[in-house]
């Protein structure tokens, strides 16, 4: 899904707890684990996050994999390392990899036009697959087309996906000439999912399950419309207009190939490891997917194929911050060190990157800067530092 959607208020409830689990090659330094847990719980308290799951990996070694807080307020169930969260538009990284796999197999070229695969979407017939991957297609985002909220409510019991999204955009003109501008659009990846289906003669989900999830060892990963049957699924939360905390409404299969995966922090770490090791696509395509596009104006979009391309504290970083109805996720990979930091939460919180930044500061204190990072709230950072200095207990906290 989009990185910011249906923003909600903050949540006040129950008790924080910490649980841990083990996955692939695991090595936990207890001093570092306590320090990371301290900053995570501090950030959760400062931002009123009900539950989160954190994974830290370096190559194929998982140095930390823990759950914090509540997966369900009503059931008073805690987050564990096996708790599943919606990962929103991190899904786009996986869909892009599927497109690259098929390109490598000679099924098509990235320069091929969409009309070759989806001729009934007339406005986008001359848009290329590559332009869609980079969000420079001009195809409007179905979520922001006039009437979407009403259509969504009316179709809430509908599975959503390609056909429903296409119905919203099929008569809408492109926002700009393809290739001339950048505009993030979930429609790009919903349509790419259908391209995958048309070329492979199997559903996007089946293709991804067989060719990416299985190859990466992502055994705890499923899809958003399967949530009711998943025993380890966290509940996503929002506030109603009166400020009462309620479960966020289901989104069905509307995000399609642009945001319909649910997973665990450890499985996202597995995805990072497999992708950057060249086990999913070749290294040339890893580089392509993590290269920001340069517009004709000479301006960089700052985004590759589902990856934000930039630096943090002087370190190259590929990352994505995403939100769905009731969930927020952050996936960060540092290519210089091979380190990944994954943060999953069950509330809509646009400051989730602060949690990842706080974890990075614990892992690399020598690199930490005093100047605020882009988008950082110095007041929140100061509050975190105050709580860290006070050495609050990390196994149990009340939210006031």
C-alpha positions as CSV (number, residue, x, y, z in Angstrom):
1,X,0.0,0.0,0.0
2,X,0.9,3.6,0.0
3,X,3.4,4.7,2.6
4,X,0.9,6.9,4.3
5,X,-2.8,6.0,4.3
6,X,-5.7,6.9,6.5
7,X,-3.6,8.3,9.3
8,X,-5.0,7.6,12.8
9,X,-4.4,8.8,16.3
10,X,-2.2,7.3,19.0
11,X,-3.1,4.4,21.3
12,X,-3.0,4.1,25.1
13,X,-3.5,0.7,26.6
14,X,-2.0,-2.2,28.7
15,X,1.4,-3.7,29.3
16,X,4.5,-4.0,27.2
17,X,6.2,-7.4,27.2
18,X,9.1,-8.9,25.4
19,X,9.3,-12.3,23.8
20,X,12.0,-13.8,21.6
21,X,12.4,-16.5,19.0
22,X,15.1,-18.1,16.9
23,X,15.5,-18.3,13.2
24,X,18.2,-19.4,10.7
25,X,21.8,-18.7,12.0
26,X,21.2,-16.7,15.2
27,X,23.7,-15.1,17.5
28,X,22.5,-12.7,20.1
29,X,24.8,-10.5,22.2
30,X,22.8,-10.0,25.4
31,X,24.2,-6.6,26.2
32,X,23.3,-5.4,22.8
33,X,19.9,-7.1,23.0
34,X,19.1,-5.3,26.2
35,X,20.2,-2.0,24.8
36,X,18.1,-2.5,21.6
37,X,15.1,-3.6,23.6
38,X,15.5,-0.5,25.8
39,X,15.3,1.9,22.8
40,X,12.5,0.0,21.1
41,X,10.3,0.1,24.2
42,X,11.2,3.7,24.8
43,X,10.2,4.6,21.2
44,X,7.0,2.6,21.5
45,X,6.0,4.4,24.7
46,X,6.9,7.8,23.2
47,X,4.8,7.1,20.0
48,X,2.1,5.0,21.7
49,X,2.7,1.9,19.5
50,X,0.8,-1.1,20.8
51,X,3.0,-3.9,19.5
52,X,6.1,-4.3,17.3
53,X,8.5,-6.9,16.0
54,X,12.1,-6.3,15.4
55,X,14.7,-8.2,13.4
56,X,18.4,-7.4,13.0
57,X,20.4,-9.4,10.5
58,X,23.9,-9.3,9.0
59,X,24.2,-11.6,6.0
60,X,22.6,-14.9,7.0
61,X,23.0,-14.3,10.7
62,X,20.1,-13.1,12.7
63,X,21.5,-11.3,15.7
64,X,18.1,-10.2,17.1
65,X,14.5,-11.3,16.5
66,X,12.0,-10.2,19.2
67,X,8.4,-9.2,19.7
68,X,7.3,-6.3,22.0
69,X,3.9,-5.3,23.3
70,X,0.5,-6.6,22.3
71,X,-0.6,-8.3,19.2
72,X,-4.2,-8.0,20.3
73,X,-5.6,-5.6,22.9
74,X,-8.8,-7.6,23.4
75,X,-7.1,-10.9,23.8
76,X,-4.2,-9.4,25.7
77,X,-1.9,-11.5,23.6
78,X,1.8,-10.6,23.2
79,X,3.8,-10.1,20.0
80,X,6.3,-13.0,19.5
81,X,8.8,-13.5,16.8
82,X,6.2,-15.6,14.9
83,X,3.5,-12.8,14.9
84,X,2.5,-11.8,11.4
85,X,2.0,-8.2,10.3
86,X,0.9,-6.5,7.1
87,X,4.0,-5.3,5.3
88,X,2.2,-3.0,2.9
89,X,4.3,-1.7,0.0
90,X,7.4,-3.8,1.0
91,X,5.3,-6.2,-1.2
92,X,6.4,-4.0,-4.2
93,X,10.0,-5.1,-3.8
94,X,8.8,-8.7,-4.2
95,X,6.6,-7.9,-7.2
96,X,9.4,-6.0,-8.8
97,X,11.7,-9.0,-8.3
98,X,9.1,-11.3,-10.0
99,X,9.0,-8.9,-13.0
100,X,12.9,-9.0,-13.2
101,X,12.9,-12.8,-13.0
102,X,10.5,-13.0,-16.0
103,X,12.6,-10.5,-17.8
104,X,15.7,-12.6,-17.2
105,X,13.8,-15.6,-18.6
106,X,13.2,-13.7,-21.8
107,X,9.4,-13.5,-21.2
108,X,9.5,-9.8,-22.0
109,X,11.6,-6.6,-22.0
110,X,11.2,-3.9,-19.4
111,X,10.8,-1.5,-22.4
112,X,7.7,-3.4,-23.5
113,X,4.5,-1.4,-23.4
114,X,1.6,-2.3,-21.0
115,X,-0.9,-2.5,-23.9
116,X,0.9,-5.7,-25.0
117,X,-0.4,-7.4,-21.9
118,X,-3.4,-5.4,-20.8
119,X,-5.0,-4.0,-24.0
120,X,-8.3,-3.2,-22.2
121,X,-6.6,-0.5,-20.1
122,X,-6.5,2.0,-23.0
123,X,-5.1,5.1,-21.2
124,X,-1.9,3.2,-20.2
125,X,-1.3,1.3,-23.3
126,X,1.9,3.1,-24.2
127,X,3.4,3.1,-20.7
128,X,6.4,0.8,-20.3
129,X,6.9,-1.8,-17.6
130,X,10.1,0.0,-16.5
131,X,8.2,3.3,-16.1
132,X,5.6,1.5,-13.8
133,X,8.4,0.0,-11.7
134,X,9.9,3.5,-11.2
135,X,6.5,5.2,-10.6
136,X,7.1,7.5,-13.6
137,X,4.2,6.2,-15.6
138,X,1.6,8.8,-14.9
139,X,-1.0,6.1,-14.2
140,X,-3.3,7.5,-11.4
141,X,-3.4,5.8,-8.0
142,X,-6.7,4.1,-7.7
143,X,-6.8,4.9,-4.0
144,X,-6.9,8.6,-4.8
145,X,-9.3,8.5,-7.7
146,X,-12.6,10.4,-7.0
147,X,-15.1,8.0,-5.4
148,X,-12.6,5.4,-4.1
149,X,-13.7,5.6,-0.4
150,X,-17.3,5.1,-1.4
151,X,-16.4,2.3,-3.8
152,X,-14.3,0.7,-1.2
153,X,-17.1,0.7,1.4
154,X,-19.6,-0.6,-1.1
155,X,-17.2,-3.3,-2.2
156,X,-15.8,-4.2,1.3
157,X,-16.9,-7.8,0.9
158,X,-15.3,-7.9,-2.5
159,X,-11.8,-9.3,-2.8
160,X,-10.6,-6.2,-4.6
161,X,-7.4,-6.6,-6.6
162,X,-6.8,-6.0,-10.3
163,X,-10.4,-5.9,-11.6
164,X,-11.7,-3.5,-8.9
165,X,-8.7,-1.2,-9.2
166,X,-9.0,-1.2,-13.0
167,X,-12.6,-0.2,-12.7
168,X,-11.6,3.0,-10.9
169,X,-8.8,4.1,-13.3
170,X,-9.9,2.8,-16.7
171,X,-11.5,6.1,-17.7
172,X,-9.1,8.4,-16.0
173,X,-6.4,10.1,-18.1
174,X,-2.7,9.8,-17.3
175,X,-1.5,12.4,-14.8
176,X,1.5,13.4,-17.1
177,X,3.4,12.1,-20.1
178,X,5.1,8.9,-19.1
179,X,8.8,9.3,-18.1
180,X,8.6,13.0,-17.4
181,X,7.7,13.1,-13.7
182,X,7.6,10.9,-10.6
183,X,4.3,10.2,-8.8
184,X,3.9,7.3,-6.4
185,X,1.0,5.1,-7.6
186,X,-0.2,1.8,-6.1
187,X,-1.9,1.2,-9.5
188,X,1.5,0.6,-11.1
189,X,2.1,-2.5,-9.1
190,X,-1.4,-3.8,-9.1
191,X,-1.2,-3.8,-12.9
192,X,2.3,-5.4,-12.8
193,X,0.8,-8.2,-10.8
194,X,-1.7,-8.8,-13.6
195,X,1.1,-8.8,-16.1
196,X,2.8,-11.5,-14.2
197,X,-0.4,-13.5,-14.1
198,X,-1.0,-13.1,-17.9
199,X,2.6,-14.1,-18.8
200,X,2.9,-17.1,-16.4
201,X,-0.7,-18.3,-16.6
202,X,-0.8,-18.5,-12.8
203,X,-2.0,-16.0,-10.2
204,X,0.5,-13.4,-8.9
205,X,0.2,-15.0,-5.5
206,X,1.0,-18.5,-6.8
207,X,4.0,-17.2,-8.8
208,X,5.4,-15.3,-5.8
209,X,4.8,-18.2,-3.4
210,X,6.6,-20.7,-5.7
211,X,9.4,-18.5,-7.1
212,X,10.3,-16.0,-4.4
213,X,8.9,-16.9,-1.0
214,X,9.9,-20.6,-1.2
215,X,13.3,-19.7,-2.7
216,X,14.0,-17.3,0.2
217,X,12.8,-19.7,2.9
218,X,9.9,-17.3,3.9
219,X,7.7,-19.9,5.6
220,X,5.9,-17.4,7.8
221,X,4.6,-15.3,5.0
222,X,1.1,-15.2,3.6
223,X,-1.4,-12.8,2.0
224,X,-3.8,-10.2,3.3
225,X,-7.0,-11.9,2.4
226,X,-5.9,-15.0,4.4
227,X,-5.6,-13.0,7.6
228,X,-8.8,-14.5,9.3
229,X,-7.3,-18.0,9.1
230,X,-3.8,-17.0,10.3
231,X,-3.4,-18.0,14.0
232,X,-0.4,-15.7,14.5
233,X,-1.9,-12.6,12.8
234,X,-1.6,-9.3,14.8
235,X,-4.6,-7.0,15.0
236,X,-4.2,-3.6,13.3
237,X,-5.6,-0.6,15.2
238,X,-7.0,2.9,14.5
239,X,-9.0,5.4,16.4
240,X,-12.6,6.3,15.6
241,X,-13.7,10.0,15.3
242,X,-14.3,10.0,19.1
243,X,-10.8,8.8,19.9
244,X,-11.9,5.3,20.8
245,X,-9.4,2.6,19.9
246,X,-10.9,0.0,17.6
247,X,-9.6,-2.6,15.2
248,X,-8.9,-1.2,11.8
249,X,-11.4,-2.3,9.1
250,X,-10.2,-5.0,6.7
251,X,-8.9,-3.9,3.4
252,X,-9.6,-7.1,1.5
253,X,-7.4,-7.8,-1.4
254,X,-7.5,-4.2,-2.7
255,X,-3.7,-3.7,-2.6
256,X,-3.1,-6.7,-4.9
257,X,0.5,-7.0,-6.0
258,X,1.2,-3.6,-4.5
259,X,0.7,-4.4,-0.9
260,X,-1.0,-7.7,0.0
261,X,1.7,-9.6,1.8
262,X,1.7,-10.3,5.5
263,X,4.9,-11.6,7.1
264,X,7.2,-11.6,10.1
265,X,10.4,-9.5,10.7
266,X,12.5,-12.7,10.4
267,X,11.0,-13.5,7.0
268,X,11.7,-10.0,5.8
269,X,15.3,-10.5,6.9
270,X,15.3,-13.7,4.9
271,X,14.0,-11.8,1.9
272,X,16.7,-9.2,2.2
273,X,19.4,-11.8,2.5
274,X,18.2,-13.8,-0.5
275,X,17.6,-10.8,-2.7
276,X,20.9,-9.0,-2.1
277,X,22.9,-12.3,-2.3
278,X,21.6,-12.7,-5.9
279,X,19.4,-15.8,-5.0
280,X,16.2,-14.2,-6.4
281,X,17.5,-12.2,-9.4
282,X,21.0,-11.7,-10.8
283,X,23.3,-9.1,-9.4
284,X,22.9,-6.8,-12.4
285,X,19.1,-6.7,-11.6
286,X,19.7,-6.2,-7.9
287,X,21.7,-3.1,-8.9
288,X,19.0,-2.0,-11.3
289,X,16.2,-2.4,-8.6
290,X,18.2,-0.3,-6.1
291,X,19.1,2.5,-8.5
292,X,17.1,5.7,-8.3
293,X,15.8,7.0,-11.5
294,X,17.0,10.3,-13.0
295,X,14.3,12.3,-14.6
296,X,14.8,14.3,-17.8
297,X,15.2,17.4,-15.6
298,X,18.3,15.8,-14.0
299,X,16.5,15.4,-10.7
300,X,16.6,12.0,-8.9
301,X,13.4,10.4,-7.8
302,X,15.2,8.8,-4.9
303,X,13.5,5.6,-5.5
304,X,14.3,2.3,-7.3
305,X,11.9,-0.6,-7.7
306,X,10.3,-0.6,-4.3
307,X,13.4,0.7,-2.6
308,X,14.1,4.2,-1.3
309,X,17.7,4.8,-2.3
310,X,19.8,7.1,0.0
311,X,22.2,7.3,2.9
312,X,21.9,7.4,6.7
313,X,24.7,8.5,9.0
314,X,27.1,8.4,6.0
315,X,26.1,4.8,5.2
316,X,24.4,3.8,1.9
317,X,20.9,2.6,2.7
318,X,18.1,1.0,0.8
319,X,14.8,1.3,2.7
320,X,11.1,1.5,2.6
321,X,8.6,3.0,5.2
322,X,5.1,1.8,4.5
323,X,1.6,1.9,6.1
324,X,-1.7,0.0,5.6
325,X,-4.9,0.1,7.5
326,X,-3.6,-0.4,11.1
327,X,0.0,-1.4,10.3
328,X,3.3,0.3,9.6
329,X,6.5,-1.4,8.5
330,X,10.2,-0.4,7.9
331,X,12.7,-2.5,5.9
332,X,16.3,-1.1,5.9
333,X,19.3,-2.7,4.2
334,X,22.8,-1.3,4.4
335,X,24.8,-2.7,1.5
336,X,28.2,-1.7,2.8
337,X,27.8,-3.8,5.9
338,X,25.2,-6.3,4.7
339,X,23.1,-5.4,7.7
340,X,19.3,-5.3,7.8
341,X,17.0,-3.7,10.3
342,X,13.3,-4.6,10.1
343,X,10.5,-3.0,12.2
344,X,6.9,-4.1,12.0
345,X,4.1,-2.4,14.1
346,X,0.3,-2.8,14.4
347,X,-0.6,0.8,14.3
348,X,-0.4,3.5,11.7
349,X,2.6,5.5,12.8
350,X,4.5,7.7,10.4
351,X,7.5,7.9,12.8
352,X,8.3,4.1,12.6
353,X,11.6,5.1,11.0
354,X,12.6,6.7,14.3
355,X,12.5,3.2,15.9
356,X,14.8,1.9,13.2
357,X,17.1,4.9,13.6
358,X,17.3,4.4,17.3
359,X,18.2,0.7,16.8
360,X,20.9,1.8,14.3
361,X,22.3,4.2,16.9
362,X,22.7,1.4,19.4
363,X,24.4,-0.8,16.9
364,X,26.7,1.9,15.6
365,X,27.2,4.6,18.3
366,X,30.3,6.0,16.6
367,X,28.2,6.9,13.5
368,X,25.4,8.5,15.4
369,X,25.0,12.2,14.6
370,X,23.7,15.0,16.8
371,X,21.9,16.7,13.9
372,X,18.3,15.6,13.3
373,X,17.8,13.3,10.4
374,X,15.3,14.3,7.6
375,X,11.8,13.9,9.0
376,X,13.1,13.4,12.6
377,X,11.2,15.1,15.4
378,X,13.9,16.4,17.9
379,X,11.3,16.4,20.7
380,X,10.7,12.7,20.2
381,X,14.4,12.0,20.0
382,X,15.0,14.0,23.2
383,X,12.3,12.0,25.0
384,X,13.8,8.7,23.9
385,X,17.2,9.9,25.2
386,X,15.6,10.9,28.5
387,X,14.1,7.4,28.9
388,X,17.2,5.6,27.8
389,X,19.3,7.6,30.3
390,X,16.9,6.7,33.1
391,X,17.4,3.0,32.3
392,X,13.8,2.0,32.5
393,X,13.0,-1.8,32.9
394,X,12.7,-3.4,29.5
395,X,10.5,-6.4,30.3
396,X,7.4,-4.6,31.4
397,X,6.0,-1.1,31.0
398,X,2.7,0.6,31.5
399,X,1.5,3.3,29.2
400,X,0.0,6.2,31.0
